[in-house]
């Protein structure tokens, strides 16, 4: 049996072994720069029973080079990659509105911040934790700046080796840290998910280990919870046919609702591991067992 490790307090909830799976609805950039869509996605997460919603924040001219921003890329927002990136970013006023809306519907929110300025902006809202995206795992300066805010950190590990993860954990320290197993393909093929890495990482790091999934279905995310993932994060969308690079790897409202339903049913089903005869089985014994049969 796997050893259990301490839980991390994120907002009002404990995340870790022995606690209900902490389910995060990753809104990310699926709002397409539209606050109304963002609010609708927050409402989807609330209705489904998610524990939190997550956004992304970047300072465009810090994260991307001028050459990358000038690269031709057709989108509903213009003809360059820069047009797209700028259109997808919420500013401080937008996040103030998101913060107020999340408080009104009683769901925590936080963000993965891709640069130090974005960390500072999101920190103004007293979020319960910070997320470090897989793409930022090797950015020591960003890791240290994020840790300086004194909040719990959720670290995703897609496209990362054990050596890179080891180093990131050394930089961050293990205090108030949740590590997420992940594969950074969108959408991910099932043969790429490698869910058995979850118990392996629990033993290696002696930390709460979660799962950030980018596959199209829900069964593998439920399986992650069965294998010990203390948290499951999935992208959500109103409709997979909407424009956007992450929409195809996201769950629609019915999908995220079924995911949480199934995770909660699995949690109820796990039990304590002690084999017993339940009281409701007693009349079945009388009905089905052969009269006079003994144990040989």
N, C-alpha and C positions, 0 to 999 in steps of 0.2 A: 504494500500500500504506500502511496506517495506521502511524503512528509508534508504537513501543512505549514504555511508561512504566514507571518503577520499581515493584517489588513491595513489598508491605507484609507484614511478618512477623506472623502471628497464631498465637500458640502456637508449635508446631513447624513450621508450614507457611508458605510464601510464597504470597501472594495477589496476582496481577497478571499482566501480559502475559508469555507464555512459560511460565507455570505451569499445572498442571492446574486445571480449574475447581473452585473451593471451594464445595461444596454444603452449604447450611445447611437443616436440618429445623426449621421454625418450629412449635414446639409451642404457643407463645403461651398462649392461655387454653382451648385445646381439651381440656385435662385436666379442665375443669369442677370445679376445686377438689379433685380426687381424686388423691392421691399415687400410688395404684396405677395409675391410668390414665396419669399422667405417666411412670411407670417403664416401662410397656408401650410408650408412644410413643418413649421413649428407645431401648428395645430394637429397635423397628421401624427407627429411624434407623441404629443400629449394623448391623443385618442387611442394610440396603439399601446400606451403604457411604458414608453421609453423613460429612462432615468435622466437623460440629458440630451441636449442637441449641441452640435459642434459646427463651427464655421472655419473658414481659412482667412488669413490676413497677410498681405504682402505690401511692401513699399516697392512699387514697380521698377523704378529706376535704380534701386539698390539690388534687387534680386536678379534682374535681367540686364544684359549689356545693351548698349545702344544698337549694336548690330542685330541682336536677337529681336529687339522691339521693332526694328525697321523691316524685318523679314516679311515678305508677302504672305498673307494668310487671309483668305476670304472668310468672312463671318457676317452675321447680321449687324455687326457693329462697325464694320469698315473693311479695309483691304490689307491691313498689316497686323502682325502679331501684337504690336503695341495697342492698336485700337481695341482688340479683343481683351487684352489684359486689363487695360484701364476700365473698360466697361464692366468687368466682373468684380471690381473692387468696391467694397463699401467703405465709407469714410467714418469719421468719429460721430457725426450726426446720425448716420444710418445705424451704427452700432448702439447709440443711445436709444434709438427707437426700438431696436431689437431687444435691448436690455429691459426696457419698460414693458414690452409685450410679453417677454418670458416671465417677468415677475407677475404680470397680470394673470397668466395662465398657469403659473406655479411650476415652471420647469427650469432647471439650471442650464446655463449655456457657457461655452468656452470656445477657444479657437486654437488652431495650429498656426503659429506665427513663424514666418519664414525669414525674418530679419529683426534686429534689435529694436528698431523704431516701432515695428508692429507689436512687439512684446510690450513696449512702454504704453502704447495706445490701449491695448486690451487690458492691461493691468489697471487702468483708470476705472474699470467697471467692477473691480473686486470679484473677478470670476473665481470659481472654486478650485480650478486647476488650470494647467497649461498642457497642451499637446505639442510634442515634437514630432513632426512628420518624418517619414522614412527618408525623404530627400535631404533632411537636415541633420541626420544622425552623426555625420562626420564633421559637422561645423562646430568646433570646440568653442569658439567665441560666442556663438548663439546659445549653446548649451549652458555655458557659464552665466550668460546674461539672463536666461530664462530661470535658472536656479536662484539667481540673486533676488527674485521677487518673493521667495519664501513660500511658494505654493506647491502643492503636490504636482508631479509631472507624470504624464502618460507618454511613453516613448515607443513609437512604432519602429519596426525593424525590417521592413521590406528592403530588398536589394542589398542586404548587408550580410557580411560574414560574421562568424562568432568573434573573430579578432576585433572587428570594428565595433561590435556590440559591447564586448569586454571594455574597450577603450571608452566608449560613450558612458557606460555605467561608472567607470573609474572617475570620469570628469564630473558626472552629475552627483555621485554618491548614491547610496541605496536608500537613504531616508525618503519616505513619502514618494516612492517610485513604483509605477506599474509599467511593465514591459509588455508590448503587444507583438505577438507573432503575426507576420503578414507576408503576402506576396504582392509586389507592386506591378502587376499586369492588370489591364483594364479592358474588358473583364478578364478575370483569371480563369485559366483552364483548371478543371478539377484535379488533374494529375500534377498541378503545380502547387496545390494548397499545403501538402505535407503537414497535416494536422498532428502527426505524432511528434512534431517538434515541440508542441506545447508541454507535455510532461517532461521531455528532455530539457527544455529551457528552465522549467521549474526546479529541476534537480541541479542544473548548472549554476543558476543565479541565486537560488534561495530567495526568490522574490515572487510577488503575485504576477502571474502571466495571463494576459488576455489574448484576444484574437481580433484583428482588423481585416475583414473580408472584402474582396472585390469580385467575388463570383456572382453568377446570375441567380442562383437558387438559394434555398434556406436550409436544406438538410445538412449541409456541411457546417454551417454556423451553429446549428443545434448540436452536431457532433462535437464541435469545439468546446461547447459548454460541458458536455459529458466527459470530455478528456481533461477537464479541469480549468478551462478558461474562466477567469474571474470576471471578465468583461468581454462583451462582444460589441464591435462597432461595425455598422453597415451604412453605406450611402443610401439616402432616400430621395425619391423623386415623385412628382405628381404623375408623370407619364414618361416611360422610357423612350418614347418617340420624340420627346422634346429635344431641341437643339442643345448640344453640349457634350464635351468630351467624357464626362463621368456618368452620363445618364444611363448608358447601357449596362454599367456595373452597379446599378442602384436597384433598390426595392421600391415598388409602388406601394401605396397605402395598404392594400390588402396583404402584400408580402411582408411588410414590417409588422403588421398586426399578427399574422400567422406565426412569424418567427418568435415573437415574444410569448404568444400563447404556448407554442411548443416547448420553448425553454422553461417556462414555468411548470408545465406538465412534467417535463423530465425531472426538474428539481423535486417535485412532489413524489416522483416515482423512485428516486434513488434509495431512500430509506437509510437505515443505519448499518446494514450489512449483517445483522444477526437474523438467522433463519428462525422463524416462529410460526405457530399455527394461530391464525386470527380467529376471533370469535365468530365472525361471519362465515368461516369455513366449517364450523362444527356441525350445522345441520346438513351440509353437503357430505361430510363424513358419514353421517347416519344414512343418508340417501344412497350413496354410491358405493361404499365399501362392502364387500362380501361379509355376510353375517358369519361369525365364528372363525374367520380367517385369522391366523396368528402370524407373528413375525418369526421367520425361521433364522 
